[in-house]
């Protein structure tokens, strides 16, 4: 039986990045770069002008 080492707790920077990935910032002018990179091509696929 082998034991795995416990994962170290997430740093504040990692927690901020994780929450930024989940936050699309609706209602603001501008974008959230972490959210855009996490969701990739989805915005282009949903754009009705591109179909």
PDB file of N, CA, C and O in Angstrom:
ATOM      1  N   UNK A   1       0.833  -1.184   0.000  1.00  0.00           N
ATOM      2  CA  UNK A   1       0.000   0.000   0.000  1.00  0.00           C
ATOM      3  C   UNK A   1       0.873   1.241   0.000  1.00  0.00           C
ATOM      4  O   UNK A   1       1.734   1.416   0.862  1.00  0.00           O
ATOM      5  N   UNK A   2       0.641   2.079  -0.960  1.00  0.00           N
ATOM      6  CA  UNK A   2       1.396   3.319  -0.998  1.00  0.00           C
ATOM      7  C   UNK A   2       0.465   4.482  -0.678  1.00  0.00           C
ATOM      8  O   UNK A   2      -0.695   4.523  -1.088  1.00  0.00           O
ATOM      9  N   UNK A   3       1.013   5.394   0.049  1.00  0.00           N
ATOM     10  CA  UNK A   3       0.239   6.585   0.403  1.00  0.00           C
ATOM     11  C   UNK A   3       0.655   7.724  -0.504  1.00  0.00           C
ATOM     12  O   UNK A   3       1.827   7.854  -0.856  1.00  0.00           O
ATOM     13  N   UNK A   4      -0.306   8.545  -0.880  1.00  0.00           N
ATOM     14  CA  UNK A   4       0.020   9.717  -1.679  1.00  0.00           C
ATOM     15  C   UNK A   4       0.160  10.914  -0.751  1.00  0.00           C
ATOM     16  O   UNK A   4      -0.522  11.016   0.268  1.00  0.00           O
ATOM     17  N   UNK A   5       1.039  11.795  -1.119  1.00  0.00           N
ATOM     18  CA  UNK A   5       1.255  12.991  -0.310  1.00  0.00           C
ATOM     19  C   UNK A   5       0.040  13.917  -0.457  1.00  0.00           C
ATOM     20  O   UNK A   5      -0.517  14.036  -1.548  1.00  0.00           O
ATOM     21  N   UNK A   6      -0.366  14.567   0.626  1.00  0.00           N
ATOM     22  CA  UNK A   6      -1.493  15.500   0.512  1.00  0.00           C
ATOM     23  C   UNK A   6      -1.116  16.697  -0.355  1.00  0.00           C
ATOM     24  O   UNK A   6       0.030  17.145  -0.348  1.00  0.00           O
ATOM     25  N   UNK A   7      -2.091  17.208  -1.100  1.00  0.00           N
ATOM     26  CA  UNK A   7      -1.836  18.367  -1.949  1.00  0.00           C
ATOM     27  C   UNK A   7      -1.633  19.603  -1.086  1.00  0.00           C
ATOM     28  O   UNK A   7      -2.342  19.801  -0.100  1.00  0.00           O
ATOM     29  N   UNK A   8      -0.665  20.433  -1.456  1.00  0.00           N
ATOM     30  CA  UNK A   8      -0.491  21.675  -0.694  1.00  0.00           C
ATOM     31  C   UNK A   8      -1.682  22.601  -0.950  1.00  0.00           C
ATOM     32  O   UNK A   8      -2.283  22.544  -2.023  1.00  0.00           O
ATOM     33  N   UNK A   9      -2.027  23.439   0.006  1.00  0.00           N
ATOM     34  CA  UNK A   9      -3.160  24.349  -0.202  1.00  0.00           C
ATOM     35  C   UNK A   9      -2.863  25.326  -1.331  1.00  0.00           C
ATOM     36  O   UNK A   9      -1.708  25.663  -1.593  1.00  0.00           O
ATOM     37  N   UNK A  10      -3.924  25.774  -1.992  1.00  0.00           N
ATOM     38  CA  UNK A  10      -3.776  26.708  -3.104  1.00  0.00           C
ATOM     39  C   UNK A  10      -3.327  28.062  -2.570  1.00  0.00           C
ATOM     40  O   UNK A  10      -3.743  28.493  -1.495  1.00  0.00           O
ATOM     41  N   UNK A  11      -2.470  28.723  -3.343  1.00  0.00           N
ATOM     42  CA  UNK A  11      -2.035  30.061  -2.961  1.00  0.00           C
ATOM     43  C   UNK A  11      -3.139  31.061  -3.283  1.00  0.00           C
ATOM     44  O   UNK A  11      -4.100  30.728  -3.977  1.00  0.00           O
ATOM     45  N   UNK A  12      -3.006  32.260  -2.788  1.00  0.00           N
ATOM     46  CA  UNK A  12      -3.997  33.304  -3.065  1.00  0.00           C
ATOM     47  C   UNK A  12      -4.061  33.595  -4.565  1.00  0.00           C
ATOM     48  O   UNK A  12      -5.143  33.826  -5.105  1.00  0.00           O
ATOM     49  N   UNK A  13      -2.929  33.586  -5.226  1.00  0.00           N
ATOM     50  CA  UNK A  13      -2.891  33.844  -6.666  1.00  0.00           C
ATOM     51  C   UNK A  13      -3.638  32.749  -7.424  1.00  0.00           C
ATOM     52  O   UNK A  13      -4.358  33.045  -8.378  1.00  0.00           O
ATOM     53  N   UNK A  14      -3.479  31.499  -7.019  1.00  0.00           N
ATOM     54  CA  UNK A  14      -4.176  30.402  -7.671  1.00  0.00           C
ATOM     55  C   UNK A  14      -5.683  30.503  -7.440  1.00  0.00           C
ATOM     56  O   UNK A  14      -6.469  30.226  -8.345  1.00  0.00           O
ATOM     57  N   UNK A  15      -6.085  30.896  -6.238  1.00  0.00           N
ATOM     58  CA  UNK A  15      -7.519  31.055  -5.953  1.00  0.00           C
ATOM     59  C   UNK A  15      -8.109  32.196  -6.766  1.00  0.00           C
ATOM     60  O   UNK A  15      -9.230  32.081  -7.262  1.00  0.00           O
ATOM     61  N   UNK A  16      -7.370  33.304  -6.913  1.00  0.00           N
ATOM     62  CA  UNK A  16      -7.840  34.430  -7.715  1.00  0.00           C
ATOM     63  C   UNK A  16      -8.005  34.021  -9.176  1.00  0.00           C
ATOM     64  O   UNK A  16      -8.998  34.366  -9.816  1.00  0.00           O
ATOM     65  N   UNK A  17      -7.032  33.288  -9.694  1.00  0.00           N
ATOM     66  CA  UNK A  17      -7.101  32.870 -11.096  1.00  0.00           C
ATOM     67  C   UNK A  17      -8.285  31.931 -11.324  1.00  0.00           C
ATOM     68  O   UNK A  17      -8.976  32.032 -12.338  1.00  0.00           O
ATOM     69  N   UNK A  18      -8.514  31.029 -10.392  1.00  0.00           N
ATOM     70  CA  UNK A  18      -9.633  30.086 -10.506  1.00  0.00           C
ATOM     71  C   UNK A  18     -10.964  30.841 -10.523  1.00  0.00           C
ATOM     72  O   UNK A  18     -11.836  30.528 -11.334  1.00  0.00           O
ATOM     73  N   UNK A  19     -11.129  31.816  -9.654  1.00  0.00           N
ATOM     74  CA  UNK A  19     -12.389  32.568  -9.628  1.00  0.00           C
ATOM     75  C   UNK A  19     -12.521  33.451 -10.863  1.00  0.00           C
ATOM     76  O   UNK A  19     -13.636  33.667 -11.338  1.00  0.00           O
ATOM     77  N   UNK A  20     -11.405  33.971 -11.401  1.00  0.00           N
ATOM     78  CA  UNK A  20     -11.459  34.756 -12.619  1.00  0.00           C
ATOM     79  C   UNK A  20     -11.876  33.907 -13.813  1.00  0.00           C
ATOM     80  O   UNK A  20     -12.559  34.397 -14.712  1.00  0.00           O
ATOM     81  N   UNK A  21     -11.472  32.639 -13.828  1.00  0.00           N
ATOM     82  CA  UNK A  21     -11.858  31.754 -14.916  1.00  0.00           C
ATOM     83  C   UNK A  21     -13.368  31.534 -14.925  1.00  0.00           C
ATOM     84  O   UNK A  21     -13.956  31.340 -15.988  1.00  0.00           O
ATOM     85  N   UNK A  22     -13.991  31.562 -13.769  1.00  0.00           N
ATOM     86  CA  UNK A  22     -15.429  31.303 -13.665  1.00  0.00           C
ATOM     87  C   UNK A  22     -16.261  32.564 -13.821  1.00  0.00           C
ATOM     88  O   UNK A  22     -17.479  32.467 -13.970  1.00  0.00           O
ATOM     89  N   UNK A  23     -15.652  33.745 -13.791  1.00  0.00           N
ATOM     90  CA  UNK A  23     -16.379  35.009 -13.781  1.00  0.00           C
ATOM     91  C   UNK A  23     -16.347  35.668 -15.160  1.00  0.00           C
ATOM     92  O   UNK A  23     -15.302  36.171 -15.572  1.00  0.00           O
ATOM     93  N   UNK A  24     -17.482  35.674 -15.887  1.00  0.00           N
ATOM     94  CA  UNK A  24     -17.489  36.283 -17.213  1.00  0.00           C
ATOM     95  C   UNK A  24     -17.614  37.808 -17.200  1.00  0.00           C
ATOM     96  O   UNK A  24     -17.494  38.425 -18.258  1.00  0.00           O
ATOM     97  N   UNK A  25     -17.847  38.433 -16.059  1.00  0.00           N
ATOM     98  CA  UNK A  25     -17.972  39.886 -15.931  1.00  0.00           C
ATOM     99  C   UNK A  25     -19.091  40.450 -16.798  1.00  0.00           C
ATOM    100  O   UNK A  25     -18.882  41.421 -17.525  1.00  0.00           O
ATOM    101  N   UNK A  26     -20.265  39.856 -16.728  1.00  0.00           N
ATOM    102  CA  UNK A  26     -21.417  40.398 -17.445  1.00  0.00           C
ATOM    103  C   UNK A  26     -21.735  41.783 -16.907  1.00  0.00           C
ATOM    104  O   UNK A  26     -21.582  42.035 -15.712  1.00  0.00           O
ATOM    105  N   UNK A  27     -22.176  42.680 -17.778  1.00  0.00           N
ATOM    106  CA  UNK A  27     -22.579  44.008 -17.362  1.00  0.00           C
ATOM    107  C   UNK A  27     -21.447  45.001 -17.239  1.00  0.00           C
ATOM    108  O   UNK A  27     -21.660  46.123 -16.781  1.00  0.00           O
ATOM    109  N   UNK A  28     -20.244  44.614 -17.640  1.00  0.00           N
ATOM    110  CA  UNK A  28     -19.121  45.538 -17.582  1.00  0.00           C
ATOM    111  C   UNK A  28     -18.595  45.759 -18.990  1.00  0.00           C
ATOM    112  O   UNK A  28     -18.793  44.921 -19.869  1.00  0.00           O
ATOM    113  N   UNK A  29     -17.936  46.865 -19.203  1.00  0.00           N
ATOM    114  CA  UNK A  29     -17.287  47.068 -20.491  1.00  0.00           C
ATOM    115  C   UNK A  29     -15.862  46.563 -20.368  1.00  0.00           C
ATOM    116  O   UNK A  29     -15.100  47.039 -19.527  1.00  0.00           O
ATOM    117  N   UNK A  30     -15.509  45.619 -21.186  1.00  0.00           N
ATOM    118  CA  UNK A  30     -14.204  44.990 -21.096  1.00  0.00           C
ATOM    119  C   UNK A  30     -14.361  43.493 -20.943  1.00  0.00           C
ATOM    120  O   UNK A  30     -15.474  42.970 -20.888  1.00  0.00           O
ATOM    121  N   UNK A  31     -13.243  42.819 -20.877  1.00  0.00           N
ATOM    122  CA  UNK A  31     -13.274  41.369 -20.794  1.00  0.00           C
ATOM    123  C   UNK A  31     -12.407  40.899 -19.639  1.00  0.00           C
ATOM    124  O   UNK A  31     -11.606  41.652 -19.084  1.00  0.00           O
ATOM    125  N   UNK A  32     -12.589  39.661 -19.303  1.00  0.00           N
ATOM    126  CA  UNK A  32     -11.770  38.996 -18.301  1.00  0.00           C
ATOM    127  C   UNK A  32     -10.857  38.040 -19.061  1.00  0.00           C
ATOM    128  O   UNK A  32     -11.329  37.002 -19.526  1.00  0.00           O
ATOM    129  N   UNK A  33      -9.565  38.347 -19.205  1.00  0.00           N
ATOM    130  CA  UNK A  33      -8.678  37.510 -20.015  1.00  0.00           C
ATOM    131  C   UNK A  33      -8.587  36.066 -19.531  1.00  0.00           C
ATOM    132  O   UNK A  33      -8.493  35.152 -20.350  1.00  0.00           O
ATOM    133  N   UNK A  34      -8.614  35.841 -18.222  1.00  0.00           N
ATOM    134  CA  UNK A  34      -8.533  34.473 -17.714  1.00  0.00           C
ATOM    135  C   UNK A  34      -9.776  33.691 -18.113  1.00  0.00           C
ATOM    136  O   UNK A  34      -9.683  32.507 -18.439  1.00  0.00           O
ATOM    137  N   UNK A  35     -10.938  34.337 -18.091  1.00  0.00           N
ATOM    138  CA  UNK A  35     -12.181  33.679 -18.494  1.00  0.00           C
ATOM    139  C   UNK A  35     -12.160  33.384 -19.986  1.00  0.00           C
ATOM    140  O   UNK A  35     -12.576  32.306 -20.411  1.00  0.00           O
ATOM    141  N   UNK A  36     -11.682  34.327 -20.782  1.00  0.00           N
ATOM    142  CA  UNK A  36     -11.622  34.117 -22.222  1.00  0.00           C
ATOM    143  C   UNK A  36     -10.725  32.955 -22.604  1.00  0.00           C
ATOM    144  O   UNK A  36     -11.074  32.166 -23.482  1.00  0.00           O
ATOM    145  N   UNK A  37      -9.588  32.842 -21.964  1.00  0.00           N
ATOM    146  CA  UNK A  37      -8.671  31.759 -22.286  1.00  0.00           C
ATOM    147  C   UNK A  37      -9.198  30.413 -21.790  1.00  0.00           C
ATOM    148  O   UNK A  37      -8.939  29.380 -22.408  1.00  0.00           O
ATOM    149  N   UNK A  38      -9.933  30.421 -20.681  1.00  0.00           N
ATOM    150  CA  UNK A  38     -10.476  29.180 -20.148  1.00  0.00           C
ATOM    151  C   UNK A  38     -11.594  28.637 -21.038  1.00  0.00           C
ATOM    152  O   UNK A  38     -11.778  27.423 -21.127  1.00  0.00           O
ATOM    153  N   UNK A  39     -12.336  29.521 -21.692  1.00  0.00           N
ATOM    154  CA  UNK A  39     -13.475  29.085 -22.495  1.00  0.00           C
ATOM    155  C   UNK A  39     -13.193  29.093 -23.988  1.00  0.00           C
ATOM    156  O   UNK A  39     -14.076  28.767 -24.782  1.00  0.00           O
ATOM    157  N   UNK A  40     -12.001  29.454 -24.379  1.00  0.00           N
ATOM    158  CA  UNK A  40     -11.523  29.292 -25.738  1.00  0.00           C
ATOM    159  C   UNK A  40     -12.380  29.896 -26.830  1.00  0.00           C
ATOM    160  O   UNK A  40     -12.628  31.102 -26.839  1.00  0.00           O
ATOM    161  N   UNK A  41     -12.828  29.071 -27.740  1.00  0.00           N
ATOM    162  CA  UNK A  41     -13.473  29.484 -28.973  1.00  0.00           C
ATOM    163  C   UNK A  41     -14.983  29.670 -28.814  1.00  0.00           C
ATOM    164  O   UNK A  41     -15.666  29.915 -29.808  1.00  0.00           O
ATOM    165  N   UNK A  42     -15.514  29.564 -27.629  1.00  0.00           N
ATOM    166  CA  UNK A  42     -16.957  29.558 -27.432  1.00  0.00           C
ATOM    167  C   UNK A  42     -17.619  30.853 -27.896  1.00  0.00           C
ATOM    168  O   UNK A  42     -18.705  30.813 -28.474  1.00  0.00           O
ATOM    169  N   UNK A  43     -16.990  31.988 -27.656  1.00  0.00           N
ATOM    170  CA  UNK A  43     -17.565  33.263 -28.054  1.00  0.00           C
ATOM    171  C   UNK A  43     -17.728  33.389 -29.560  1.00  0.00           C
ATOM    172  O   UNK A  43     -18.734  33.915 -30.036  1.00  0.00           O
ATOM    173  N   UNK A  44     -16.758  32.918 -30.302  1.00  0.00           N
ATOM    174  CA  UNK A  44     -16.854  32.958 -31.756  1.00  0.00           C
ATOM    175  C   UNK A  44     -17.944  32.024 -32.245  1.00  0.00           C
ATOM    176  O   UNK A  44     -18.646  32.341 -33.205  1.00  0.00           O
ATOM    177  N   UNK A  45     -18.093  30.894 -31.605  1.00  0.00           N
ATOM    178  CA  UNK A  45     -19.104  29.940 -32.038  1.00  0.00           C
ATOM    179  C   UNK A  45     -20.512  30.450 -31.758  1.00  0.00           C
ATOM    180  O   UNK A  45     -21.444  30.126 -32.494  1.00  0.00           O
ATOM    181  N   UNK A  46     -20.676  31.246 -30.703  1.00  0.00           N
ATOM    182  CA  UNK A  46     -21.990  31.763 -30.354  1.00  0.00           C
ATOM    183  C   UNK A  46     -22.340  33.047 -31.096  1.00  0.00           C
ATOM    184  O   UNK A  46     -23.496  33.469 -31.076  1.00  0.00           O
ATOM    185  N   UNK A  47     -21.370  33.675 -31.750  1.00  0.00           N
ATOM    186  CA  UNK A  47     -21.596  34.944 -32.432  1.00  0.00           C
ATOM    187  C   UNK A  47     -22.472  34.717 -33.665  1.00  0.00           C
ATOM    188  O   UNK A  47     -22.064  33.996 -34.575  1.00  0.00           O
ATOM    189  N   UNK A  48     -23.680  35.323 -33.717  1.00  0.00           N
ATOM    190  CA  UNK A  48     -24.564  35.082 -34.849  1.00  0.00           C
ATOM    191  C   UNK A  48     -24.024  35.633 -36.170  1.00  0.00           C
ATOM    192  O   UNK A  48     -24.455  35.190 -37.234  1.00  0.00           O
ATOM    193  N   UNK A  49     -23.107  36.574 -36.128  1.00  0.00           N
ATOM    194  CA  UNK A  49     -22.545  37.133 -37.363  1.00  0.00           C
ATOM    195  C   UNK A  49     -21.550  36.175 -38.032  1.00  0.00           C
ATOM    196  O   UNK A  49     -21.194  36.370 -39.194  1.00  0.00           O
ATOM    197  N   UNK A  50     -21.115  35.178 -37.332  1.00  0.00           N
ATOM    198  CA  UNK A  50     -20.112  34.266 -37.870  1.00  0.00           C
ATOM    199  C   UNK A  50     -20.721  33.003 -38.475  1.00  0.00           C
ATOM    200  O   UNK A  50     -19.999  32.182 -39.040  1.00  0.00           O
ATOM    201  N   UNK A  51     -22.027  32.841 -38.365  1.00  0.00           N
ATOM    202  CA  UNK A  51     -22.650  31.599 -38.830  1.00  0.00           C
ATOM    203  C   UNK A  51     -23.014  31.669 -40.281  1.00  0.00           C
ATOM    204  O   UNK A  51     -23.549  30.706 -40.831  1.00  0.00           O
TER     205      UNK A  51
END
